[in-house]
């Protein structure tokens, strides 16, 4: 390679020499013209024909020949580059490259230094940490930072750090967090799994199994921190205080740090859990009462008509509802806690609104429906679809959480306390 460089340098020098040779005659001619102009200035002007055909004297011709030979010899001279000159050239190139690279690195370092440094903040608690609107324990809670979740520090004051995590921005106490390298280490040690729902809707159950109660129903794309990932079920932190189980086949589990949950989302989850729990308890209290035939009860014609009128007033045109109302009246007659006749039970103070308002009279004078009359007669014959219930109210105002058991028939809720 060095030989090739030497040849290239030689060619360069030769080209330079040839250029100089071409320039030298022009310079000589310029000097001669100058001399001729000076001489002409000292003598009379020669005719134009003689000027155009002027001949050189023998001495001038000989001098010009010697000059030409000297120029030819100079053109044939080749300056061979030395190793020292090559090394010096390469050193200059390397030095220039180093300077360019150093300048680029300095510029990149300056740009990096100008960018704000990201400081991680991780919750160092068992379950979740409150994120508050202001740096005070009395300030409103705007979200929760789960254990293993991470945020970014925005600013810090004495005892408090302002963070951004997910969609939540607020303050957390420095007593319950790790920051910077310690936060990164904590996240690496916990190595939490975050599960993402991968189906349209998914049941969250109290325990691992399809026969367990449903706590709530979640939607595709929702994410939760996982406490334990199994082959069939994943235990998740549904809220900071409630754990649940989801089927593994319908979620995607990833080992990464999660983000905070905003208060609105948490409240919606809590409400959903409360609603599902109420439905579960209501279902437990709800009885499927079969229609049975028991002991008949004798009644006068007037009592039958009165019983049918109450059934129609309370249940309308529903035969099942009318049968249930008739059996409540008869259950009270049989009970020692109420009067022992149909009329006395119906007209007892504060019991049946139609009896107090006089609304029953239009049925008593105008006639009752065939469905209500059939229901009254069937109940007297022993047909029962409400068991031993003695109380009922409209299903619209029923407080099922206060009942030990209940059943809804024909728009009314029949219950026990």
LINQUIMO-V603018 format. One record per residue. N is the residue number from 1. RES is the residue in three letters. SS is DSSP state (H for helix, E for strand, L for the rest). Layout:
N & RES & SS
N & RES & SS
This chain:
1 & UNK & L
2 & UNK & H
3 & UNK & H
4 & UNK & H
5 & UNK & H
6 & UNK & H
7 & UNK & H
8 & UNK & H
9 & UNK & H
10 & UNK & H
11 & UNK & H
12 & UNK & H
13 & UNK & H
14 & UNK & H
15 & UNK & H
16 & UNK & H
17 & UNK & H
18 & UNK & H
19 & UNK & H
20 & UNK & H
21 & UNK & H
22 & UNK & H
23 & UNK & H
24 & UNK & H
25 & UNK & H
26 & UNK & H
27 & UNK & H
28 & UNK & H
29 & UNK & H
30 & UNK & H
31 & UNK & H
32 & UNK & H
33 & UNK & H
34 & UNK & H
35 & UNK & H
36 & UNK & H
37 & UNK & H
38 & UNK & H
39 & UNK & H
40 & UNK & H
41 & UNK & H
42 & UNK & H
43 & UNK & L
44 & UNK & L
45 & UNK & L
46 & UNK & L
47 & UNK & L
48 & UNK & H
49 & UNK & H
50 & UNK & H
51 & UNK & H
52 & UNK & H
53 & UNK & L
54 & UNK & L
55 & UNK & L
56 & UNK & L
57 & UNK & L
58 & UNK & H
59 & UNK & H
60 & UNK & H
61 & UNK & H
62 & UNK & H
63 & UNK & H
64 & UNK & H
65 & UNK & H
66 & UNK & H
67 & UNK & H
68 & UNK & H
69 & UNK & H
70 & UNK & H
71 & UNK & H
72 & UNK & H
73 & UNK & H
74 & UNK & H
75 & UNK & H
76 & UNK & L
77 & UNK & L
78 & UNK & L
79 & UNK & L
80 & UNK & L
81 & UNK & L
82 & UNK & L
83 & UNK & H
84 & UNK & H
85 & UNK & H
86 & UNK & H
87 & UNK & H
88 & UNK & H
89 & UNK & H
90 & UNK & H
91 & UNK & H
92 & UNK & H
93 & UNK & H
94 & UNK & H
95 & UNK & H
96 & UNK & H
97 & UNK & H
98 & UNK & H
99 & UNK & H
100 & UNK & H
101 & UNK & H
102 & UNK & H
103 & UNK & H
104 & UNK & H
105 & UNK & H
106 & UNK & H
107 & UNK & H
108 & UNK & H
109 & UNK & H
110 & UNK & H
111 & UNK & H
112 & UNK & H
113 & UNK & H
114 & UNK & H
115 & UNK & L
116 & UNK & L
117 & UNK & L
118 & UNK & L
119 & UNK & L
120 & UNK & E
121 & UNK & E
122 & UNK & E
123 & UNK & E
124 & UNK & L
125 & UNK & L
126 & UNK & L
127 & UNK & L
128 & UNK & E
129 & UNK & E
130 & UNK & E
131 & UNK & E
132 & UNK & E
133 & UNK & L
134 & UNK & L
135 & UNK & L
136 & UNK & L
137 & UNK & L
138 & UNK & L
139 & UNK & L
140 & UNK & L
141 & UNK & E
142 & UNK & E
143 & UNK & E
144 & UNK & E
145 & UNK & E
146 & UNK & E
147 & UNK & L
148 & UNK & L
149 & UNK & L
150 & UNK & E
151 & UNK & E
152 & UNK & E
153 & UNK & E
154 & UNK & E
155 & UNK & E
156 & UNK & E
157 & UNK & E
158 & UNK & L
159 & UNK & L
160 & UNK & E
161 & UNK & E
162 & UNK & E
163 & UNK & E
164 & UNK & E
165 & UNK & E
166 & UNK & L
167 & UNK & L
168 & UNK & E
169 & UNK & E
170 & UNK & E
171 & UNK & E
172 & UNK & E
173 & UNK & E
174 & UNK & H
175 & UNK & H
176 & UNK & H
177 & UNK & E
178 & UNK & E
179 & UNK & E
180 & UNK & H
181 & UNK & H
182 & UNK & H
183 & UNK & H
184 & UNK & H
185 & UNK & H
186 & UNK & H
187 & UNK & H
188 & UNK & H
189 & UNK & H
190 & UNK & H
191 & UNK & L
192 & UNK & L
193 & UNK & E
194 & UNK & E
195 & UNK & E
196 & UNK & E
197 & UNK & E
198 & UNK & L
199 & UNK & L
200 & UNK & L
201 & UNK & E
202 & UNK & E
203 & UNK & E
204 & UNK & E
205 & UNK & E
206 & UNK & L
207 & UNK & L
208 & UNK & L
209 & UNK & L
210 & UNK & L
211 & UNK & L
212 & UNK & L
213 & UNK & L
214 & UNK & E
215 & UNK & E
216 & UNK & E
217 & UNK & E
218 & UNK & E
219 & UNK & E
220 & UNK & L
221 & UNK & L
222 & UNK & L
223 & UNK & E
224 & UNK & E
225 & UNK & E
226 & UNK & E
227 & UNK & E
228 & UNK & E
229 & UNK & E
230 & UNK & L
231 & UNK & L
232 & UNK & L
233 & UNK & E
234 & UNK & E
235 & UNK & E
236 & UNK & E
237 & UNK & E
238 & UNK & E
239 & UNK & E
240 & UNK & L
241 & UNK & L
242 & UNK & E
243 & UNK & E
244 & UNK & E
245 & UNK & E
246 & UNK & E
247 & UNK & E
248 & UNK & H
249 & UNK & H
250 & UNK & H
251 & UNK & E
252 & UNK & E
253 & UNK & E
254 & UNK & E
255 & UNK & E
256 & UNK & L
257 & UNK & L
258 & UNK & L
259 & UNK & L
260 & UNK & L
261 & UNK & E
262 & UNK & E
263 & UNK & H
264 & UNK & H
265 & UNK & H
266 & UNK & H
267 & UNK & H
268 & UNK & H
269 & UNK & H
270 & UNK & H
271 & UNK & H
272 & UNK & H
273 & UNK & H
274 & UNK & H
275 & UNK & H
276 & UNK & H
277 & UNK & H
278 & UNK & H
279 & UNK & H
280 & UNK & H
281 & UNK & H
282 & UNK & H
283 & UNK & H
284 & UNK & H
285 & UNK & H
286 & UNK & E
287 & UNK & L
288 & UNK & L
289 & UNK & L
290 & UNK & L
291 & UNK & L
292 & UNK & E
293 & UNK & E
294 & UNK & L
295 & UNK & L
296 & UNK & L
297 & UNK & L
298 & UNK & L
299 & UNK & L
300 & UNK & L
301 & UNK & H
302 & UNK & H
303 & UNK & H
304 & UNK & H
305 & UNK & H
306 & UNK & H
307 & UNK & H
308 & UNK & H
309 & UNK & H
310 & UNK & H
311 & UNK & H
312 & UNK & H
313 & UNK & H
314 & UNK & H
315 & UNK & H
316 & UNK & L
317 & UNK & L
318 & UNK & L
319 & UNK & H
320 & UNK & H
321 & UNK & H
322 & UNK & H
323 & UNK & H
324 & UNK & H
325 & UNK & H
326 & UNK & H
327 & UNK & H
328 & UNK & H
329 & UNK & H
330 & UNK & H
331 & UNK & H
332 & UNK & H
333 & UNK & H
334 & UNK & H
335 & UNK & L
336 & UNK & L
337 & UNK & L
338 & UNK & L
339 & UNK & L
340 & UNK & L
341 & UNK & L
342 & UNK & H
343 & UNK & H
344 & UNK & H
345 & UNK & H
346 & UNK & H
347 & UNK & L
348 & UNK & L
349 & UNK & L
350 & UNK & L
351 & UNK & L
352 & UNK & L
353 & UNK & H
354 & UNK & H
355 & UNK & H
356 & UNK & H
357 & UNK & H
358 & UNK & L
359 & UNK & L
360 & UNK & H
361 & UNK & H
362 & UNK & H
363 & UNK & H
364 & UNK & H
365 & UNK & H
366 & UNK & H
367 & UNK & L
368 & UNK & L
369 & UNK & L
370 & UNK & H
371 & UNK & H
372 & UNK & H
373 & UNK & H
374 & UNK & H
375 & UNK & H
376 & UNK & H
377 & UNK & H
378 & UNK & H
379 & UNK & H
380 & UNK & H
381 & UNK & L
382 & UNK & L
383 & UNK & E
384 & UNK & E
385 & UNK & L
386 & UNK & L
387 & UNK & L
388 & UNK & L
389 & UNK & L
390 & UNK & L
391 & UNK & E
392 & UNK & E
393 & UNK & E
394 & UNK & E
395 & UNK & H
396 & UNK & H
397 & UNK & H
398 & UNK & L
399 & UNK & L
400 & UNK & H
401 & UNK & H
402 & UNK & H
403 & UNK & L
404 & UNK & L
405 & UNK & E
406 & UNK & E
407 & UNK & E
408 & UNK & E
409 & UNK & E
410 & UNK & L
411 & UNK & L
412 & UNK & E
413 & UNK & E
414 & UNK & E
415 & UNK & E
416 & UNK & E
417 & UNK & L
